[in-house]
């Protein structure tokens, strides 16, 4: 069995139909494949791209109470904005992943990052539902552009620590969603929404560093393939296992996005201030940075499947407890609930890339993009139900979904870093 560092070479032999000793041409290709040692500099840059893009994207949900108050939006309209945000930010990623694999370019990374850095801050000076939706939509499109490329590049530079490296990369996003709400609620409370555009200058400065450091994505050999051919080449005979992982990631995303979208509104309704609701939101996401790293380390040692089982068995009861807490107990409850909901997010991506190593951008876009985005696109339905009943009741119903993922998880293949078996 080939090591992780030999994956690309093995794929090249598979394409050519040759086995045995590499030709001189094949040997030259070994200089551009990843080794057993992780490239810390590149991984840091990729994680920083993830952090910056999600930092600005994290401004949206915590400001919903201010948008409701300032623009007179209904919960259904908030659900539409959240749904469009996730639809554009994630559900279109498979097509972007296909384009990234077909024509690797830094334009997807740096150009994509530029859009949320610029347009999300402009949401502070919108004058109504449609202009707010437009600003958020542009930022969301940018998010869909950089995510597949940078996520697909992580295992190339991860060496033999794919699970942990993906968890570190994912930490960039979850940490951004933890810090961003604290920053933006403090900033908006102190300076007002009209001052939000000034925050874009920090992101533009960071982009100057990223322009110098971020490498171009590597060619996976899909230049002459169409979308369905690329999808087939990426998944091959493991498509059923990938589909099972996708189903679990989708249901987990419905849970996560429902809480992330409506949790700030719920606690403002309960009498907490906007800043306090932002703290609860941040604690929820901050816990995911720790749980994601821990789950990645454990999965590299014992495999992905048992970690998935434990997390998804505990997720539902932890969420039920969280929703029943009052007063100061809500804050530690948010840590525990967020840790459970977000712990398996990097595992789905790393596991899918492990069993389908070709077309990493495509595979990443299916796991973090299509699944996550389709889960977020359910937000208008959740918002409508919340208008009819209550946010508390709807989130309680949503909390049952992790139990529905267990039959899928039980049929996962047994996968550890660098190896997989069925069963």
C-alpha positions in Angstrom: 0.0 0.0 0.0 1.3 3.4 -0.9 2.1 6.0 1.8 0.2 9.4 1.8 3.3 11.0 0.2 3.0 8.6 -2.8 -0.7 9.2 -3.6 -0.2 11.5 -6.6 2.4 9.1 -8.2 0.1 6.2 -7.7 -2.7 8.0 -9.4 -0.4 8.8 -12.3 0.4 5.1 -12.7 -3.3 4.3 -12.5 -4.1 6.7 -15.3 -1.3 5.5 -17.6 -2.0 1.8 -16.8 1.7 1.2 -16.0 3.2 -0.4 -13.0 6.7 -1.2 -11.8 9.8 1.1 -11.8 9.0 4.7 -12.5 10.4 6.2 -15.7 12.6 9.3 -15.5 9.6 11.5 -16.2 7.8 9.9 -13.2 10.8 10.5 -10.9 10.7 14.2 -11.7 7.1 14.3 -10.5 8.2 13.1 -7.1 9.7 16.5 -6.4 6.3 18.2 -6.4 4.3 15.6 -4.4 3.9 16.0 -0.7 6.3 14.2 1.7 5.7 12.6 5.1 6.7 15.9 6.7 4.2 18.7 6.8 5.0 22.0 5.2 4.1 24.3 8.1 4.6 27.6 6.2 2.1 26.7 3.5 -0.4 25.1 6.0 -0.3 28.3 8.0 -1.0 30.4 4.9 -3.9 28.2 3.9 -5.3 28.3 7.4 -4.9 32.1 7.4 -6.9 32.3 4.1 -9.6 30.2 5.8 -9.5 32.3 8.9 -9.8 35.7 7.1 -12.6 34.6 4.8 -14.6 33.1 7.7 -13.8 36.0 10.0 -15.7 38.4 7.7 -18.4 35.9 7.0 -18.9 35.5 10.7 -20.2 39.1 11.0 -23.5 38.2 9.4 -25.4 36.1 12.0 -24.5 38.0 15.1 -25.8 41.2 13.4 -29.2 39.8 12.6 -30.8 41.3 15.7 -29.5 44.7 14.6 -30.7 44.2 11.0 -34.1 43.1 12.3 -34.3 46.3 14.5 -32.8 48.7 11.9 -34.4 47.4 8.7 -37.6 45.8 10.2 -36.9 42.3 8.8 -39.1 39.3 9.7 -37.7 36.0 10.8 -38.7 34.6 7.4 -36.6 37.3 5.7 -33.7 36.5 8.0 -34.1 32.9 7.1 -34.0 33.8 3.4 -30.8 35.8 3.9 -29.2 33.0 5.9 -30.3 30.5 3.3 -28.9 32.5 0.3 -25.7 33.1 2.2 -25.2 29.4 2.7 -26.5 28.5 -0.7 -24.0 30.7 -2.5 -21.1 30.2 0.0 -21.2 26.4 -0.1 -23.7 24.7 -2.4 -22.1 26.0 -5.5 -18.7 24.8 -4.4 -18.7 21.5 -6.4 -18.7 23.5 -9.6 -15.9 25.8 -8.3 -14.1 22.7 -7.1 -14.4 21.2 -10.6 -13.0 24.5 -12.1 -10.2 24.5 -9.5 -9.2 21.0 -10.3 -9.4 21.6 -14.1 -7.5 24.9 -14.1 -5.6 25.4 -10.9 -5.1 29.1 -10.2 -4.5 31.4 -7.3 -7.3 33.6 -8.7 -9.8 31.3 -7.0 -8.1 31.8 -3.7 -7.1 35.4 -3.6 -9.9 36.7 -5.7 -12.4 34.7 -3.7 -11.0 36.0 -0.4 -11.3 39.6 -1.6 -15.1 39.5 -2.0 -16.0 38.8 1.7 -13.3 41.1 2.9 -15.0 44.0 0.9 -18.7 43.2 0.6 -19.5 41.8 4.1 -18.4 45.1 5.7 -20.5 47.0 3.2 -23.6 45.3 4.6 -23.5 47.9 7.4 -24.6 50.7 5.1 -27.4 48.8 3.3 -30.8 50.5 3.2 -33.2 47.5 3.0 -33.7 43.8 2.5 -32.6 43.7 -1.1 -29.4 45.7 -0.7 -28.5 43.7 2.4 -29.1 40.5 0.5 -26.9 41.7 -2.4 -24.0 42.6 -0.2 -24.1 39.3 1.7 -24.6 37.4 -1.6 -21.4 38.8 -3.1 -19.4 38.0 0.0 -20.9 34.4 -0.1 -19.8 33.9 -3.7 -16.3 34.8 -2.7 -16.4 32.2 0.1 -17.4 29.6 -2.4 -14.4 30.5 -4.6 -11.6 30.0 -2.1 -12.8 27.2 0.0 -12.4 24.2 -2.5 -8.9 25.2 -3.6 -7.4 25.8 -0.1 -9.2 22.7 1.4 -7.9 20.6 -1.5 -4.4 21.8 -0.9 -4.2 20.8 2.7 -3.6 17.1 2.3 -0.9 17.8 -0.3 1.2 19.7 2.3 0.0 17.7 5.4 2.5 14.8 5.2 1.2 11.8 7.2 -1.0 13.8 9.5 -4.0 14.4 7.2 -6.6 14.2 10.0 -4.8 16.6 12.3 -3.8 19.0 9.6 -7.4 19.2 8.3 -8.5 19.8 11.9 -5.9 22.6 12.2 -7.1 24.1 8.9 -10.7 23.8 10.1 -9.7 25.5 13.3 -8.9 28.6 11.2 -12.6 28.8 10.3 -14.1 27.9 13.6 -11.7 30.3 15.4 -12.8 33.0 13.0 -16.4 32.3 13.8 -15.6 32.5 17.5 -13.6 35.7 17.4 -15.6 37.5 14.6 -18.9 37.7 16.5 -17.2 39.1 19.6 -15.4 41.7 17.5 -18.3 42.7 15.3 -20.9 43.0 18.1 -18.5 45.1 20.2 -17.6 47.2 17.1 -21.3 47.7 16.0 -22.4 48.5 19.6 -19.7 51.1 20.0 -19.4 52.6 16.5 -22.7 51.7 14.8 -23.4 49.6 11.7 -22.5 52.6 9.4 -18.8 52.3 10.5 -18.6 48.6 9.5 -17.0 49.3 6.1 -13.9 50.5 7.8 -13.2 46.9 9.0 -12.2 45.8 5.5 -8.8 47.5 5.7 -7.5 44.9 8.1 -8.3 42.1 5.6 -6.7 44.0 2.8 -3.5 44.3 4.7 -3.4 40.5 5.4 -4.0 39.8 1.8 -0.7 41.5 0.9 1.1 38.8 3.0 -1.0 36.0 1.5 -0.3 37.2 -2.0 3.4 36.5 -1.4 3.1 33.2 0.4 0.1 31.2 -0.9 1.2 28.7 -3.7 -0.8 27.9 -6.7 -2.9 24.7 -6.5 -1.4 21.6 -8.1 -2.7 20.1 -11.3 -4.6 16.8 -10.7 -4.8 15.9 -14.4 -8.4 16.8 -15.0 -7.8 19.6 -17.5 -9.6 17.8 -20.4 -12.4 16.2 -18.4 -16.0 17.4 -18.1 -17.8 17.9 -14.8 -19.3 14.4 -14.6 -16.0 12.8 -15.8 -14.2 14.7 -13.1 -16.7 13.6 -10.5 -16.3 10.0 -11.6 -12.5 10.2 -11.7 -12.5 11.8 -8.2 -14.8 9.3 -6.6 -14.3 6.1 -8.6 -15.4 2.9 -6.9 -15.7 4.6 -3.4 -18.7 6.7 -4.4 -21.0 4.8 -2.1 -18.8 5.5 0.9 -18.5 9.1 0.0 -22.3 9.4 -0.4 -22.7 8.0 3.2 -20.2 10.5 4.5 -22.0 13.3 2.6 -25.4 12.3 4.1 -24.0 12.5 7.6 -22.3 15.9 6.9 -25.6 17.2 5.4 -27.7 16.3 8.5 -24.9 17.6 10.8 -25.0 20.9 8.8 -28.7 21.3 9.2 -28.2 21.1 13.0 -25.2 23.4 13.0 -26.5 26.0 10.7 -29.9 26.1 12.4 -28.2 26.9 15.8 -25.7 29.3 14.3 -28.4 31.2 12.5 -31.1 31.5 15.1 -29.2 31.1 18.4 -28.4 34.9 18.6 -32.0 35.8 18.0 -33.2 33.2 20.6 -31.1 34.6 23.4 -32.0 38.2 22.5 -35.6 37.1 22.8 -34.8 35.6 26.2 -33.5 39.0 27.5 -29.8 38.7 26.8 -28.1 41.7 25.2 -26.8 41.6 21.6 -23.2 41.5 23.0 -24.1 38.6 25.4 -25.8 36.8 22.5 -22.6 37.3 20.5 -20.6 35.8 23.4 -22.8 32.8 23.5 -22.4 32.4 19.7 -18.6 32.8 20.0 -18.4 30.2 22.8 -20.4 27.8 20.7 -18.0 28.1 17.8 -14.8 28.5 19.9 -15.5 25.1 21.4 -15.4 23.7 17.9 -11.7 24.7 17.5 -10.8 22.5 20.5 -13.1 19.6 19.7 -12.1 19.6 16.0 -8.4 19.4 16.9 -9.1 16.6 19.5 -11.3 14.6 17.1 -8.6 14.9 14.3 -5.8 13.6 16.6 -7.9 10.7 17.9 -9.1 9.8 14.4 -5.5 9.6 13.2 -4.8 7.1 15.9 -8.0 4.9 16.0 -9.8 5.7 12.8 -12.6 8.0 11.8 -15.6 5.7 12.3 -15.6 5.2 16.1 -15.0 8.9 16.6 -18.1 9.7 14.5 -20.2 7.2 16.4 -19.3 8.7 19.8 -19.8 12.3 18.7 -23.2 11.8 17.0 -24.5 9.7 19.9 -23.8 12.4 22.4 -24.7 15.4 20.2 -28.5 15.2 20.7 -28.7 14.9 24.5 -26.1 17.7 24.9 -28.2 20.0 22.7 -31.3 19.2 24.7 -29.5 20.1 27.9 -28.2 23.3 26.4 -31.6 24.5 25.3 -32.9 24.0 28.8 -30.2 26.0 30.6 -30.9 29.4 32.1 -28.9 32.4 33.4 -25.1 32.0 33.5 -25.3 28.3 32.9 -26.0 29.1 29.2 -22.3 30.0 28.7 -20.7 26.7 29.7 -23.6 25.0 28.0 -22.7 26.8 24.7 -19.2 25.5 25.0 -20.3 21.9 25.4 -23.0 22.1 22.7 -20.7 23.8 20.1 -18.0 21.3 20.8 -20.2 18.4 20.0 -21.9 20.0 16.9 -18.6 21.1 15.3 -16.3 18.2 16.3 -17.0 16.0 13.3 -16.9 18.8 10.6 -13.2 18.3 9.7 -13.4 14.5 10.0 -15.9 14.2 7.1 -13.6 16.2 4.8 -10.4 14.3 5.8 -12.1 10.9 5.6 -13.5 11.6 2.2 -10.2 12.8 0.9 -8.4 9.8 2.4 -10.6 7.3 0.5 -10.8 9.4 -2.7 -7.4 11.2 -2.9 -7.8 12.3 -6.5 -9.6 15.6 -7.1 -9.2 16.8 -3.6 -10.8 20.2 -4.4 -13.9 18.4 -5.8 -14.2 16.1 -2.8 -13.7 19.0 -0.3 -16.3 21.0 -2.1 -18.8 18.1 -1.7 -18.2 17.7 2.0 -17.6 21.3 3.1 -19.5 22.9 0.2 -22.5 21.0 -1.1 -23.4 19.3 2.2 -22.8 22.4 4.4 -24.5 24.7 2.0 -27.5 22.5 1.4 -27.8 22.2 5.2 -27.8 26.0 5.5 -30.2 26.4 2.6 -32.9 24.8 4.9 -32.7 28.0 7.0 -35.7 29.6 5.3 -37.8 26.6 6.3 -36.5 26.8 9.8 -37.2 30.5 9.9 -40.8 30.0 8.8 -41.3 27.3 11.4 -39.9 29.6 14.0 -42.3 32.4 13.0 -45.2 29.9 13.3 -44.1 28.3 16.6 -40.9 29.5 18.3 -37.2 29.3 17.9 -36.8 27.3 21.0 -39.3 24.6 19.8 -37.8 24.4 16.4 -34.2 24.0 17.6 -35.4 21.3 20.0 -36.8 19.4 17.0 -33.7 19.9 15.0 -31.6 18.4 17.9 -33.0 15.0 17.1 -31.3 14.8 13.7 -27.9 13.6 15.0 -29.6 10.3 16.0 -30.7 9.9 12.4 -27.1 9.9 11.2 -26.1 6.8 13.2 -27.4 4.2 10.7 -25.3 5.9 8.0 -22.2 6.0 10.2 -22.5 2.3 11.1 -22.0 1.6 7.4 -18.9 3.8 7.0 -15.7 2.0 5.9 -13.0 1.7 8.5 -10.5 4.4 7.6 -7.3 5.5 9.3 -4.7 7.9 8.0 -3.1 6.1 5.0 -5.3 3.0 5.0 -9.0 1.9 4.6 -11.0 -1.2 4.8 -14.7 -1.9 4.3 -17.0 -2.7 7.2 
